[in-house]
Amino acid sequence: MQYRNDRHGEPLSLLGFGCMRFKRAAGPGAAIDYPAAERQIMRAIELGVNYFDTAYIYPGSEELLGRVLQENGVRDRVNIATKLPQYLIRSASAIDRYFDEELRRLRTDHVDYYLMHMLTDVVAWHKLEELGIRDWIARKKAAGQIRNIGFSFHGNTDMFLKVLAAYDWDFCQIQYNYMDEHAQAGREGLLAAAERRIPVIIMEPLRGGKLVDLLPQEAKSLIASEAHGWSPAELALRWLYDQPQVTCVLSGMNSVPMVEENCRVASEAGVGCLTQADQGLIARVKDIVGKSMRIGCTGCGYCMPCPKGVDIPSAFRCWNQMYTEGKSAGRKEYWQVVSLRKEPAFATQCVRCGKCEAHCPQHLPIRNALPQADRDLRPLHYRIAGVVARKFALG
């Protein structure tokens, strides 16, 4: 296993264990298969994984991780990362209530890496500040109950940069893979964090498996024809490991063979592991995936800012995702990135001023495409649910 240092010089395994996708004993809704999960966690620790990521809202995950670590006496060999469900917080006392419950679930007296979960807008952070989160963090750090503070992010690049600058973070967590290179925080966000010497934890390196199982057959055949013999998963992981700004890559592993294979890659790959030919291969794979896209938006952002606040790149990216990965995937992404933001950014706010089209390098028909994208992304039941969710989550 290879390691890269956190902000304080502590080594983190290049591969982290994402504890959201453990198999359940009898399908969805059932309890996690404890013996199987225990074998996977312990094998990962044996192979050098020392970063385990969970969250308050992952059903059964915190309890299982805490039990495995305690019963096997390995708590001091790993770093636990978990998250405050900031979208559920309505009072200062609630912060302590959720945190204390997480400590009980995890059977520990401290959290090594604690995140504000799923920030999509800097307004959500400001809301926490009004409840005294800065002082709360300072107290928890002074007491040794939190060692590093960070945030996980779903939103656009501009908003990521605002959140990044809003506090002296110890680390951050972003969705990043070769298909999302210029989406959400993107490469620009990754480099901005590195400039501030803020370690970056990567989630969704395989887009929830979509860069493996749901790749077009043409892309799978192209990857298989290469002399390396890499699988689609290894290619995607190597693309991340090749970048020095990446500190740790989370993988939602749910079998011992998967743990062993991913640990092998994390032991062999690193900065400089991809040749120019390998980068060319990835570019060809992206082109193949792009054939099924709805609109040729590259996410460059030249159309922004929209005078009326429409998040044009996110709308088109999620619209494309509906056609490359399925309707539910694109709508879920749009829900996270746009629908839950404090300031509305929907395509329906477009007044057809044309400023975006004047700056678009691809000369896309943005004004005509936005209404169709919005209809696809937000059918009536999504709109109704969105109104309710925004009132609940944003206050």
C-alpha positions as CSV (number, residue, x, y, z in Angstrom):
1,M,0.0,0.0,0.0
2,Q,1.2,3.5,-0.8
3,Y,0.5,6.5,1.4
4,R,0.1,10.2,1.0
5,N,0.3,12.6,3.9
6,D,-2.6,14.7,5.4
7,R,-2.2,18.3,6.3
8,H,-0.3,17.4,9.5
9,G,2.1,14.9,8.0
10,E,0.1,11.8,9.0
11,P,0.1,9.1,6.3
12,L,-3.2,8.1,4.7
13,S,-3.5,5.0,2.6
14,L,-3.9,5.9,-1.1
15,L,-7.0,3.6,-1.1
16,G,-9.7,4.3,1.4
17,F,-12.6,2.0,2.3
18,G,-16.0,3.6,1.6
19,C,-18.5,2.0,4.0
20,M,-21.7,2.8,2.2
21,R,-22.1,-0.3,0.0
22,F,-21.8,-3.3,2.3
23,K,-23.9,-6.2,1.1
24,R,-27.0,-6.9,3.1
25,A,-27.9,-10.4,4.4
26,A,-31.2,-10.6,2.6
27,G,-31.3,-7.8,0.1
28,P,-32.1,-4.0,0.4
29,G,-33.5,-3.0,3.8
30,A,-32.1,-6.0,5.6
31,A,-29.2,-5.8,8.1
32,I,-25.7,-5.7,6.8
33,D,-24.0,-9.1,6.4
34,Y,-21.7,-8.7,9.4
35,P,-19.4,-11.7,8.9
36,A,-18.8,-10.8,5.3
37,A,-18.2,-7.1,6.1
38,E,-15.9,-8.0,8.9
39,R,-13.8,-10.2,6.6
40,Q,-13.6,-7.4,4.0
41,I,-12.6,-4.7,6.6
42,M,-10.0,-6.9,8.3
43,R,-8.5,-7.9,5.0
44,A,-8.2,-4.3,4.0
45,I,-6.5,-3.4,7.2
46,E,-4.1,-6.3,6.7
47,L,-3.2,-4.9,3.3
48,G,-2.5,-1.4,4.7
49,V,-5.8,0.5,4.3
50,N,-6.1,2.9,7.2
51,Y,-8.9,5.3,6.1
52,F,-12.5,4.2,6.6
53,D,-15.3,6.5,5.5
54,T,-18.9,6.3,6.8
55,A,-21.7,8.7,7.6
56,Y,-24.7,9.2,10.0
57,I,-27.2,8.5,7.3
58,Y,-25.6,5.3,5.9
59,P,-28.0,2.6,7.4
60,G,-26.1,0.4,9.9
61,S,-22.7,1.5,8.6
62,E,-21.4,3.4,11.7
63,E,-22.5,0.7,14.0
64,L,-20.9,-2.1,12.0
65,L,-17.6,-0.3,11.6
66,G,-17.4,0.5,15.3
67,R,-18.2,-3.1,16.2
68,V,-15.6,-4.6,13.8
69,L,-12.9,-2.3,15.0
70,Q,-13.6,-2.8,18.7
71,E,-14.1,-6.6,18.6
72,N,-10.9,-7.1,16.6
73,G,-8.9,-4.6,18.7
74,V,-7.8,-2.5,15.7
75,R,-9.3,0.9,16.4
76,D,-5.8,2.4,16.9
77,R,-4.6,1.1,13.5
78,V,-7.1,3.1,11.4
79,N,-8.6,6.5,10.9
80,I,-12.4,6.9,11.1
81,A,-14.1,9.5,8.9
82,T,-17.7,10.2,9.5
83,K,-20.1,13.1,8.8
84,L,-22.4,15.6,10.5
85,P,-25.8,15.6,8.8
86,Q,-25.8,19.3,8.5
87,Y,-29.0,19.3,6.5
88,L,-30.8,18.0,9.6
89,I,-29.5,20.6,12.0
90,R,-31.9,23.1,13.3
91,S,-30.3,24.1,16.6
92,A,-26.9,24.3,18.3
93,S,-27.9,21.4,20.7
94,A,-28.6,19.2,17.7
95,I,-25.0,19.3,16.6
96,D,-23.9,17.7,19.9
97,R,-26.8,15.3,19.8
98,Y,-25.8,13.9,16.4
99,F,-22.1,13.9,17.2
100,D,-22.5,12.1,20.5
101,E,-24.7,9.5,18.8
102,E,-22.1,8.9,16.2
103,L,-19.4,8.3,18.9
104,R,-21.7,5.7,20.5
105,R,-22.3,4.0,17.3
106,L,-18.6,3.9,16.4
107,R,-17.6,2.8,19.9
108,T,-14.9,5.4,20.1
109,D,-14.0,8.6,22.0
110,H,-12.9,10.5,18.9
111,V,-13.3,10.9,15.2
112,D,-10.1,11.3,13.2
113,Y,-11.7,13.0,10.2
114,Y,-15.1,14.7,10.6
115,L,-16.9,16.2,7.7
116,M,-19.8,18.6,7.2
117,H,-21.9,16.2,5.0
118,M,-22.9,17.2,1.5
119,L,-22.5,20.9,1.3
120,T,-23.9,22.1,-1.9
121,D,-24.0,25.8,-1.2
122,V,-21.8,28.1,1.0
123,V,-25.1,29.3,2.5
124,A,-25.4,25.9,4.3
125,W,-22.0,26.6,6.0
126,H,-23.1,30.1,7.0
127,K,-26.2,28.6,8.5
128,L,-24.0,26.4,10.7
129,E,-21.9,29.4,11.6
130,E,-25.0,31.1,12.9
131,L,-25.5,28.1,15.2
132,G,-21.9,28.4,16.6
133,I,-20.2,25.7,14.6
134,R,-16.8,27.4,14.7
135,D,-16.7,27.5,18.4
136,W,-18.0,23.9,18.6
137,I,-15.3,22.7,16.3
138,A,-12.7,24.5,18.4
139,R,-14.0,22.9,21.6
140,K,-14.1,19.4,20.1
141,K,-10.5,19.7,18.7
142,A,-9.2,21.0,22.0
143,A,-10.8,18.0,23.8
144,G,-9.3,15.6,21.2
145,Q,-12.7,14.4,20.1
146,I,-12.1,15.6,16.5
147,R,-8.7,15.6,15.0
148,N,-9.4,17.0,11.5
149,I,-12.3,18.9,10.2
150,G,-13.5,19.0,6.6
151,F,-16.5,18.9,4.3
152,S,-17.9,16.7,1.5
153,F,-19.2,18.5,-1.5
154,H,-21.8,18.2,-4.2
155,G,-22.2,21.4,-6.2
156,N,-20.6,23.4,-8.9
157,T,-17.0,24.6,-9.1
158,D,-17.7,28.2,-8.2
159,M,-19.6,27.2,-5.1
160,F,-16.8,24.8,-4.1
161,L,-14.3,27.6,-4.2
162,K,-16.5,29.7,-2.0
163,V,-16.9,26.9,0.6
164,L,-13.1,26.2,0.4
165,A,-12.3,29.8,1.3
166,A,-15.0,30.1,4.0
167,Y,-13.0,28.2,6.7
168,D,-9.5,26.9,7.5
169,W,-10.3,23.3,6.6
170,D,-8.1,20.4,7.3
171,F,-9.3,18.4,4.3
172,C,-12.2,18.0,1.9
173,Q,-14.0,15.3,-0.1
174,I,-15.2,15.6,-3.7
175,Q,-16.7,13.5,-6.4
176,Y,-14.0,13.2,-9.1
177,N,-13.3,10.7,-11.9
178,Y,-12.3,10.9,-15.6
179,M,-15.9,11.6,-16.7
180,D,-16.4,14.3,-14.0
181,E,-13.1,16.0,-14.6
182,H,-14.8,19.3,-15.2
183,A,-18.0,18.7,-13.2
184,Q,-18.8,19.5,-9.6
185,A,-15.6,20.7,-7.9
186,G,-13.7,19.3,-10.8
187,R,-10.0,19.6,-11.6
188,E,-10.1,23.3,-10.9
189,G,-11.4,22.6,-7.4
190,L,-8.8,19.9,-6.9
191,L,-6.0,22.2,-7.8
192,A,-7.4,25.0,-5.7
193,A,-7.4,22.8,-2.6
194,A,-3.9,21.6,-3.3
195,E,-2.7,25.3,-3.5
196,R,-4.1,25.7,0.0
197,R,-2.4,22.5,1.1
198,I,-5.7,20.9,1.8
199,P,-5.8,17.2,1.3
200,V,-8.5,15.9,-1.1
201,I,-10.4,12.7,-0.5
202,I,-12.0,11.3,-3.7
203,M,-15.5,9.8,-3.7
204,E,-17.3,8.1,-6.6
205,P,-14.0,7.3,-8.5
206,L,-16.0,4.8,-10.6
207,R,-19.3,6.8,-10.5
208,G,-20.9,4.1,-8.4
209,G,-19.6,1.4,-10.7
210,K,-20.9,3.1,-13.8
211,L,-17.4,3.4,-15.3
212,V,-17.2,-0.4,-15.0
213,D,-20.6,-2.1,-15.5
214,L,-22.4,0.6,-17.5
215,L,-19.6,1.5,-20.0
216,P,-20.7,1.0,-23.6
217,Q,-19.5,-2.3,-25.0
218,E,-17.3,-0.4,-27.5
219,A,-15.5,1.2,-24.6
220,K,-15.1,-2.1,-22.7
221,S,-13.6,-3.8,-25.8
222,L,-11.2,-0.9,-26.4
223,I,-9.9,-1.1,-22.8
224,A,-9.6,-4.9,-23.1
225,S,-7.6,-4.6,-26.3
226,E,-4.8,-2.7,-24.6
227,A,-1.6,-4.5,-23.8
228,H,-1.7,-3.6,-20.1
229,G,-4.6,-5.9,-19.4
230,W,-6.1,-3.4,-17.1
231,S,-9.8,-3.7,-16.2
232,P,-12.0,-0.6,-16.6
233,A,-11.8,-0.2,-12.8
234,E,-8.0,-0.2,-12.7
235,L,-7.8,2.3,-15.5
236,A,-10.1,4.7,-13.7
237,L,-8.2,4.3,-10.4
238,R,-4.9,4.8,-12.1
239,W,-6.1,8.0,-13.6
240,L,-6.7,9.3,-10.1
241,Y,-3.5,7.9,-8.6
242,D,-1.5,9.6,-11.3
243,Q,-2.5,13.0,-9.9
244,P,-0.3,14.2,-6.9
245,Q,-3.1,16.4,-5.7
246,V,-5.3,13.4,-4.8
247,T,-4.7,12.2,-1.3
248,C,-6.9,9.2,-0.9
249,V,-9.5,7.5,-3.1
250,L,-12.5,5.9,-1.6
251,S,-13.9,2.6,-2.9
252,G,-17.1,1.0,-1.8
253,M,-15.7,-2.5,-1.7
254,N,-18.1,-5.4,-0.9
255,S,-16.0,-8.5,-1.4
256,V,-12.6,-9.8,-0.3
257,P,-11.4,-10.2,-4.0
258,M,-12.4,-6.6,-4.7
259,V,-10.4,-5.5,-1.6
260,E,-7.4,-7.4,-2.7
261,E,-7.5,-6.2,-6.3
262,N,-8.0,-2.6,-5.3
263,C,-5.2,-2.8,-2.8
264,R,-2.9,-4.3,-5.5
265,V,-3.6,-1.3,-7.8
266,A,-3.0,1.2,-4.9
267,S,0.3,-0.5,-4.2
268,E,1.5,-0.4,-7.8
269,A,0.1,2.9,-9.2
270,G,1.2,6.4,-8.5
271,V,2.2,9.7,-10.0
272,G,3.5,9.1,-13.5
273,C,1.8,5.7,-13.8
274,L,0.0,6.7,-17.0
275,T,1.7,7.3,-20.3
276,Q,0.6,9.6,-23.0
277,A,-0.9,6.6,-24.8
278,D,-2.8,5.7,-21.6
279,Q,-4.2,9.2,-21.5
280,G,-5.2,8.9,-25.1
281,L,-7.0,5.7,-24.3
282,I,-9.1,7.5,-21.6
283,A,-9.8,10.3,-24.1
284,R,-11.2,7.7,-26.6
285,V,-13.3,6.1,-23.9
286,K,-14.7,9.5,-23.0
287,D,-15.5,10.1,-26.6
288,I,-17.4,6.8,-26.9
289,V,-19.4,7.6,-23.8
290,G,-20.1,11.1,-25.2
291,K,-21.8,9.7,-28.3
292,S,-24.9,9.0,-26.2
293,M,-25.0,12.4,-24.7
294,R,-27.9,14.8,-25.3
295,I,-25.9,18.0,-25.8
296,G,-22.3,18.6,-26.5
297,C,-21.6,20.7,-23.4
298,T,-18.0,20.3,-22.1
299,G,-18.7,22.1,-18.8
300,C,-16.1,24.8,-19.6
301,G,-18.3,27.5,-17.8
302,Y,-17.8,30.2,-20.4
303,C,-21.6,30.7,-20.4
304,M,-21.4,31.6,-16.7
305,P,-22.4,33.6,-14.7
306,C,-26.0,33.6,-15.9
307,P,-27.6,37.0,-15.1
308,K,-30.6,35.2,-13.7
309,G,-28.7,32.6,-11.8
310,V,-29.3,29.5,-13.9
311,D,-26.6,26.8,-13.4
312,I,-26.3,26.0,-17.1
313,P,-23.3,23.6,-17.0
314,S,-24.9,21.5,-14.2
315,A,-28.2,21.4,-16.0
316,F,-26.6,20.1,-19.2
317,R,-24.3,17.7,-17.4
318,C,-27.1,16.1,-15.5
319,W,-29.3,16.0,-18.7
320,N,-26.5,14.1,-20.5
321,Q,-26.2,11.8,-17.5
322,M,-29.8,10.8,-18.0
323,Y,-28.9,9.5,-21.4
324,T,-25.6,7.9,-20.6
325,E,-26.4,6.4,-17.2
326,G,-30.1,6.4,-16.8
327,K,-32.9,8.8,-16.0
328,S,-32.7,8.3,-12.2
329,A,-28.9,8.9,-12.1
330,G,-29.2,12.2,-13.9
331,R,-32.2,13.4,-11.9
332,K,-30.5,12.4,-8.6
333,E,-27.4,14.3,-9.5
334,Y,-29.4,17.4,-10.4
335,W,-31.3,17.1,-7.1
336,Q,-28.0,17.2,-5.2
337,V,-26.2,19.8,-7.2
338,V,-29.0,22.3,-8.0
339,S,-32.3,21.5,-6.3
340,L,-31.0,21.7,-2.8
341,R,-29.2,25.0,-3.2
342,K,-30.4,27.9,-1.1
343,E,-30.4,30.3,-4.1
344,P,-32.5,28.8,-7.0
345,A,-30.6,28.0,-10.1
346,F,-33.2,26.2,-12.3
347,A,-33.4,26.4,-16.0
348,T,-36.9,27.9,-15.7
349,Q,-35.3,31.2,-14.6
350,C,-33.9,31.7,-18.1
351,V,-35.2,34.9,-19.8
352,R,-33.5,34.1,-23.2
353,C,-31.2,37.1,-23.0
354,G,-28.6,35.2,-25.1
355,K,-25.5,36.2,-23.1
356,C,-24.6,32.5,-22.6
357,E,-24.7,31.7,-26.3
358,A,-22.5,34.6,-27.2
359,H,-19.7,33.1,-25.1
360,C,-20.2,29.4,-25.7
361,P,-17.1,27.9,-27.6
362,Q,-19.3,25.0,-28.9
363,H,-22.0,27.5,-30.2
364,L,-24.7,25.4,-28.5
365,P,-28.4,26.4,-28.7
366,I,-28.5,27.0,-25.0
367,R,-31.7,29.0,-24.8
368,N,-33.7,26.3,-26.7
369,A,-32.1,23.4,-24.9
370,L,-32.6,24.6,-21.3
371,P,-36.4,24.2,-21.2
372,Q,-36.2,20.7,-22.6
373,A,-33.4,19.8,-20.1
374,D,-35.5,21.1,-17.2
375,R,-38.6,19.2,-18.3
376,D,-36.5,16.0,-18.4
377,L,-34.7,16.6,-15.1
378,R,-37.7,17.8,-13.2
379,P,-41.0,16.1,-14.0
380,L,-44.0,17.2,-12.0
381,H,-43.4,14.8,-9.1
382,Y,-39.8,15.9,-8.8
383,R,-40.9,19.6,-8.7
384,I,-43.3,18.9,-5.9
385,A,-40.8,16.9,-3.9
386,G,-38.2,19.6,-4.5
387,V,-40.4,22.3,-3.0
388,V,-40.9,20.2,0.1
389,A,-37.3,19.2,0.4
390,R,-36.0,22.8,0.0
391,K,-38.3,24.0,2.8
392,F,-37.2,21.2,5.0
393,A,-33.4,21.1,4.3
394,L,-32.8,24.8,3.8
395,G,-35.3,26.3,6.3
